[in-house]
Amino acid sequence: MAEMFTRGAHCNWCSCRSMLSGHEVDLDIVDVDTQEALRQRYGHKVPVLVADEEELCHFRLIPERVRRLLEPD
């Protein structure tokens, strides 16, 4: 499972979702402003892509790191 931490209802990582489409990756979009702890942890570097509790990238999409989500375990 992967999570994308962002602000508000708008996700500016459409390219990430595009890369993941067609693959069996569960991507949840999480608004950091809904919880103070998330705002403090991720608010200064959104959007943030996290998989299995590991931060893969933030501020901008790094395709090599997104591909980790697509590799079999």
Secondary structure, 3 states (H helix, E strand, C coil): CEEEEECCCCCCCHHHHHHHCCCCCCEEEEEHHHCHHHHHHHCCCCCEEEECCEEEEECCCCHHHHHCCCCCC
